[in-house]
Amino acid sequence: MKTRLCFLNVQPHCLLVEQPGGFATAADFHKFAANECGFTGITMPTGFLDIDKAISSEEYRDDIQAGLVNCGLTDGLVRMEMHVIGMNVCVAPYRVKRCANFIDDKNFRTMDVRSVEAKAKQEMLRAIDASAAFGFKYLPGFCGGRGFAAAMAKWPAWPKHFPAWVMALLALKWEPILEHAADKGVTVTFEFGHPENDLLTGANFCTFFNMLSPKAQKGVGINADASHFLNIGINPMPHLKKAAETGCKFSNHMKWGASVDHGDGTASTYGGWTEWSKSSTTFFTYATVGPDWLARDYYEFLKNQTRAQGDDFFDVVYEGEDATILNPKQAMKVGAANCKAAIGNKPFIKLDGVVDPDDFVMTTPAEYENVALVYPNGQCIPLEEWPGGPFDQAFDSPLKPWILLEMTPTETAACRHLLRDTGHEDEAEA
């Protein structure tokens, strides 16, 4: 099984190509990634490609690959990513103006949520077709969702059985897309715990997975990104191992969380609608913070999953999202070096003055008082204990789930039927 060292193109590209201190052309940037950092492949968001040509033209696909290989990226393009498209497959009506510009930047201000979701579905189907034409097995990205956005509205309590209804609606929206992916031999892999998405833990992924048809289950998997668990002070391994019980496939992003910000107990970036006071704001280059054993466990878990999947390649994909808070060139160099360190079982590079590695990763909430908060100047100070905010309370709201989620009567009836079929009778009768 060959290991390919790849990077996600979007954030470093936007910060470096045609930017001060960056590179004049994308080709120059790709040469830097290959020659200065040691990357062998690249992943690109669908927006960086002409999807129609990717589907229909072998010559276009060959030209893309040849251009990257000529820059030194010997493995070329290894997969596309669909984060911003997937965000709109299931989206809250009051999030349309925030998210829909990614699928229609000219008309999104006047689009209603149903037309946004319909267009996102069609774009997802095209992205799957393009992935299949390239011969890519995985298409990572976001699931979107209405539950997180509803929770972000800071309701003082949730309706009874709210989480089950959230998962049912998500399954309703994604099932036909995932069935199409299965037909095309493509696995759509979702990231956990990302803002404005409803798949937050291994447990609720299992709930979502079990609500899908057997065919759709063959088209869905996990894009493992440890930062979305590490940065809320939780070891990611139990979440990923729980999801692995479904038998789903895994892709990966190698990126670490770097701070815990308890805030005021209300919603924040990665808090989701399950643990409001455990929120985070920052992430860093893979393995630069936290104990080495956890980075090793994470890497070995993903490698073993890839082996079990029967893949010919293990793609270690460094995500340059942390380039937004570090010098992007340094972030890419250190990220590549630490990914290679994981591959070769070598020591990791740590970022001096960011956080004490021994204090960073917790396994229980009781250890929160040992965490350091990272300030922009790199200074570390102890966090004061915070017991949680009012939105951690598990009180039931009199509002019905389908009203909070702004579902249509058709969606409501379909979700009620799905809940009954998957053993959620009490939730179905809410």
C-alpha positions in Angstrom: 0.0 0.0 0.0 1.6 3.2 -1.2 1.5 6.4 1.0 0.8 9.6 -0.8 1.5 12.9 1.0 -1.1 15.4 -0.2 -2.4 18.8 0.8 -5.8 20.5 0.6 -5.3 23.3 -1.9 -7.8 26.0 -0.9 -6.6 28.0 2.1 -2.8 28.2 1.2 -3.7 28.9 -2.4 -5.9 31.8 -1.5 -3.3 33.3 0.9 -0.3 32.8 -1.3 -1.2 32.9 -5.0 -1.1 36.5 -6.4 -0.7 37.7 -2.8 2.1 39.8 -1.1 4.9 37.5 0.0 3.4 34.7 -2.0 3.7 33.4 -5.6 2.9 34.9 -9.0 1.1 31.8 -10.3 -0.6 28.7 -9.1 2.2 26.7 -10.8 4.8 28.5 -8.7 2.9 27.6 -5.6 2.6 24.0 -6.6 6.4 23.9 -7.2 6.9 25.2 -3.7 4.6 22.6 -2.3 6.5 19.8 -4.1 10.1 21.0 -3.9 10.2 22.9 -0.6 7.6 21.0 1.4 7.8 17.5 -0.1 4.2 17.0 -1.0 3.4 14.5 -3.8 -0.3 15.2 -4.4 -3.0 17.7 -4.0 -6.8 17.8 -3.3 -8.9 20.6 -4.7 -12.4 22.0 -4.0 -14.8 21.5 -6.8 -14.8 25.3 -7.4 -11.2 25.1 -8.6 -12.2 22.9 -11.5 -14.5 23.1 -14.5 -16.9 20.3 -13.5 -18.6 20.0 -16.8 -15.2 19.4 -18.5 -14.1 17.1 -15.7 -17.2 14.9 -16.4 -17.0 15.0 -20.2 -13.4 15.5 -21.3 -10.6 13.0 -20.8 -8.3 15.5 -22.4 -9.2 18.1 -19.7 -8.6 15.6 -16.9 -5.3 14.6 -18.4 -4.2 18.2 -18.7 -4.9 18.9 -15.1 -2.9 15.9 -14.0 0.0 16.6 -16.4 0.3 20.2 -15.2 0.5 19.2 -11.5 3.1 16.4 -12.3 5.2 18.9 -14.2 5.3 21.0 -11.1 6.7 18.1 -9.1 3.5 16.8 -7.6 4.1 13.3 -8.8 0.7 11.9 -7.6 -1.1 14.8 -9.2 -4.7 15.5 -8.2 -5.9 12.6 -5.9 -9.4 13.8 -5.1 -11.9 16.7 -5.1 -13.6 18.1 -2.1 -17.2 19.4 -1.9 -17.4 21.3 1.5 -19.3 24.4 0.5 -21.7 22.5 -1.9 -22.5 19.9 0.8 -23.2 22.7 3.3 -26.2 23.7 1.2 -27.8 20.2 0.8 -29.6 20.7 4.1 -29.5 24.3 5.2 -31.5 26.5 7.6 -33.6 29.1 5.8 -32.0 31.9 7.8 -28.6 30.6 6.8 -29.2 30.9 3.0 -27.5 34.3 2.6 -24.5 33.0 4.6 -24.0 29.8 2.7 -25.7 29.9 -0.7 -23.3 32.3 -2.4 -21.0 29.2 -2.8 -23.4 27.6 -5.2 -24.8 30.7 -6.9 -22.9 33.9 -6.2 -25.1 36.0 -8.5 -28.6 35.0 -7.3 -28.1 33.8 -3.7 -29.6 36.9 -2.2 -33.0 36.2 -3.7 -33.0 32.4 -3.5 -35.3 30.6 -1.1 -34.1 27.6 0.9 -35.9 25.0 -1.3 -34.3 26.3 -4.5 -30.9 26.4 -2.7 -31.2 22.8 -1.5 -32.3 21.7 -5.0 -29.4 23.3 -6.7 -26.9 22.0 -4.1 -28.3 18.5 -4.7 -27.7 18.8 -8.5 -24.2 20.2 -7.9 -23.4 17.3 -5.5 -24.5 14.8 -8.2 -22.2 16.5 -10.7 -19.3 16.5 -8.3 -19.8 12.8 -7.8 -19.9 12.2 -11.6 -16.7 14.3 -12.0 -15.0 12.3 -9.2 -16.0 9.1 -10.9 -14.6 10.3 -14.2 -11.2 11.0 -12.6 -11.3 7.6 -10.9 -11.3 9.1 -7.4 -12.8 6.9 -4.7 -13.6 9.6 -2.1 -15.3 13.0 -2.1 -14.9 14.7 1.3 -16.8 17.7 2.7 -19.6 18.9 4.9 -23.1 17.5 5.4 -24.7 20.9 6.3 -27.9 20.8 8.5 -30.6 22.7 10.1 -30.1 21.5 13.7 -26.9 23.3 14.4 -28.2 26.6 12.9 -31.4 26.3 15.0 -29.3 25.8 18.1 -27.1 28.7 17.2 -30.2 30.8 17.4 -29.8 30.4 21.2 -33.1 28.9 21.9 -33.4 28.5 25.7 -34.3 24.8 25.3 -34.8 22.3 22.6 -38.0 20.6 21.6 -38.4 17.0 22.9 -36.7 14.5 20.6 -35.0 17.3 18.7 -31.7 15.4 17.9 -33.5 12.4 16.3 -35.5 14.7 14.1 -32.3 16.5 13.0 -30.7 13.2 11.9 -33.9 12.1 10.1 -34.1 15.3 8.1 -30.4 15.0 7.3 -30.8 11.4 6.1 -33.9 12.4 4.0 -31.9 15.1 2.2 -28.7 13.0 1.6 -30.1 9.6 0.8 -30.6 10.0 -3.0 -27.2 11.7 -3.3 -25.5 8.9 -1.5 -27.3 6.3 -3.5 -26.0 8.0 -6.6 -22.5 8.0 -5.1 -22.8 4.2 -4.5 -23.8 3.7 -8.1 -20.7 5.6 -9.2 -18.3 3.8 -6.9 -17.6 7.1 -5.0 -17.8 7.4 -1.2 -18.9 10.8 0.2 -17.0 11.3 3.4 -18.3 13.8 6.0 -16.3 15.8 8.5 -17.4 15.6 12.1 -18.0 18.6 14.4 -17.7 21.4 11.9 -19.7 24.7 12.3 -23.2 24.7 10.8 -23.1 20.9 10.3 -25.2 18.3 12.2 -22.8 15.4 12.3 -20.9 16.1 15.5 -19.9 12.8 17.1 -19.4 9.1 16.2 -22.7 8.4 18.0 -24.9 10.7 16.0 -23.1 9.6 12.8 -24.2 6.0 13.7 -27.8 7.3 14.1 -27.7 9.0 10.7 -26.1 6.0 9.1 -28.8 3.6 10.3 -31.5 5.9 8.9 -30.1 5.6 5.4 -31.1 2.9 2.9 -28.6 0.0 2.5 -27.6 1.4 -0.9 -26.9 4.9 0.5 -24.9 3.4 3.3 -22.4 2.1 0.7 -21.9 5.7 -0.5 -21.1 7.4 2.8 -18.1 7.5 5.1 -16.0 9.8 7.4 -13.4 12.4 6.6 -11.5 12.2 9.8 -10.2 15.6 11.1 -9.0 15.4 14.6 -9.0 19.1 15.2 -12.8 19.2 15.5 -12.5 17.0 18.5 -9.2 18.0 20.0 -10.1 21.6 20.0 -13.1 20.9 22.3 -10.8 19.1 24.6 -11.9 15.6 23.6 -9.7 12.7 22.4 -11.0 12.0 18.9 -10.3 8.3 18.9 -13.5 7.1 20.7 -15.6 9.2 18.2 -13.9 7.7 15.2 -13.9 4.2 16.6 -17.7 4.5 17.3 -18.3 5.6 13.7 -16.1 2.7 12.4 -18.6 0.3 13.9 -20.9 1.1 10.9 -18.3 -0.3 8.6 -18.1 3.0 6.7 -14.9 4.0 4.9 -12.5 6.8 6.0 -10.5 9.6 4.4 -8.6 12.1 6.4 -7.4 15.7 7.1 -4.3 16.0 9.2 -4.9 19.0 11.4 -4.8 19.6 15.2 -6.9 21.8 17.5 -4.8 24.3 19.5 -6.9 25.9 22.2 -10.0 25.6 24.3 -12.2 28.7 24.8 -15.0 28.2 27.3 -16.5 31.5 26.3 -19.8 32.4 28.0 -21.4 29.0 27.6 -23.4 29.9 24.6 -23.0 28.6 21.1 -19.7 29.1 19.3 -17.8 27.7 16.4 -17.4 24.0 17.2 -19.7 23.7 20.1 -22.6 22.2 18.1 -25.9 21.5 19.7 -24.7 18.9 22.1 -22.1 20.5 24.4 -22.4 24.2 24.2 -19.8 25.2 26.8 -17.0 23.1 25.3 -16.2 25.3 22.4 -13.1 26.2 20.4 -11.8 28.9 18.2 -8.3 27.9 17.0 -6.5 25.0 15.2 -2.9 24.5 14.2 -0.6 22.4 12.1 -0.8 18.6 12.6 0.9 17.3 15.8 2.5 20.7 16.7 0.5 20.6 20.0 -0.7 17.7 22.1 1.1 14.5 23.1 2.8 12.5 20.5 1.0 9.3 21.5 -2.3 10.7 20.4 -1.0 11.8 17.0 0.4 8.3 16.6 -2.9 6.7 17.6 -4.7 8.9 15.1 -2.4 8.1 12.3 -2.3 4.3 13.0 -6.1 4.2 13.2 -6.5 5.9 9.8 -3.8 3.7 8.3 -5.5 0.5 9.6 -8.9 1.7 8.4 -7.4 2.3 4.9 -5.8 -1.2 4.9 -9.2 -2.7 5.9 -10.9 -0.8 3.1 -8.6 -2.6 0.6 -7.3 0.7 -0.8 -4.1 0.7 -2.9 -3.1 4.1 -1.4 -3.1 5.7 2.0 -3.5 9.4 1.4 -2.2 11.5 4.2 -3.9 14.8 3.5 -2.5 17.9 5.3 -5.1 20.6 5.6 -3.7 24.1 5.4 -6.6 25.7 7.2 -4.1 26.6 10.0 -2.3 28.7 7.4 -4.8 31.4 8.2 -3.3 32.0 11.6 0.4 31.1 10.9 2.7 32.2 8.1 1.2 30.0 5.4 4.6 29.0 4.0 5.8 27.9 7.5 2.5 26.2 8.1 2.9 24.1 5.0 6.5 23.2 5.7 5.8 22.2 9.3 2.6 20.4 8.3 4.4 18.4 5.7 7.3 17.6 8.0 4.9 16.3 10.7 2.9 14.2 8.3 6.2 12.7 7.1 7.2 12.2 10.8 4.0 10.3 11.4 4.6 8.1 8.3 8.2 7.4 9.4 7.5 7.2 13.2 9.8 10.2 13.8 9.6 13.0 16.4 7.1 15.8 15.7 8.0 19.5 15.4 6.3 21.5 18.2 5.4 25.2 18.0 7.3 27.0 20.7 5.2 29.4 22.9 1.8 28.1 21.7 0.7 25.7 24.4 2.2 23.1 26.7 1.8 19.8 24.9 1.4 17.9 28.2 -1.5 20.1 29.2 -3.3 20.3 26.0 -5.2 17.1 25.3 -7.8 16.1 27.8 -9.9 12.9 28.0 -12.4 14.1 30.7 -14.0 17.5 31.4 -12.5 17.3 34.9 -9.1 18.1 33.3 -10.2 21.3 31.7 -8.5 23.5 34.4 -5.1 22.3 33.0 -5.7 23.9 29.6 -3.9 27.0 28.4 -5.7 29.6 26.3 -3.7 30.8 23.3 -3.6 34.5 22.7 -2.6 36.1 19.4 0.8 37.1 20.7 1.5 33.5 21.7 1.2 34.1 25.5 -0.3 31.3 27.4 -2.4 32.0 30.6 -4.4 29.6 32.8 -8.1 29.4 32.1 -10.5 30.0 34.9 -13.0 27.2 35.6 -16.3 27.7 33.9 -19.2 25.5 34.9 -21.2 25.9 31.7 -23.9 28.2 30.5 -27.7 28.3 30.5 -27.9 26.5 27.1 -26.4 23.4 28.6 -29.7 22.7 30.4 -31.7 19.8 29.0 -35.1 21.4 29.4 -37.8 20.6 26.8 -39.3 23.4 24.7 -43.0 23.3 23.9 -42.0 24.0 20.3 -42.2 21.0 18.0 -39.0 19.8 16.3 -40.3 20.2 12.8 -41.3 23.8 13.5 -37.9 24.8 14.9 -36.3 23.1 11.9 -38.7 24.9 9.5 -39.7 21.7 7.7 -42.4 21.5 5.1 -45.4 19.1 5.7 -43.9 16.7 3.2 -40.6 16.7 5.0 -42.3 16.3 8.3 -44.3 13.3 7.2 -41.3 11.7 5.5 -39.2 12.1 8.7 -41.9 10.8 10.9 -42.1 7.7 8.7 -38.3 7.3 8.8 -38.2 7.6 12.6 -40.8 4.8 12.9 -38.9 2.6 10.5 -35.6 2.9 12.4 -36.9 2.2 15.8 -37.5 5.8 17.0 -41.2 5.3 17.8 -41.3 7.8 20.7 -39.6 10.4 18.7 -42.0 9.9 15.7 -44.9 10.6 18.0 -43.5 13.9 19.2 
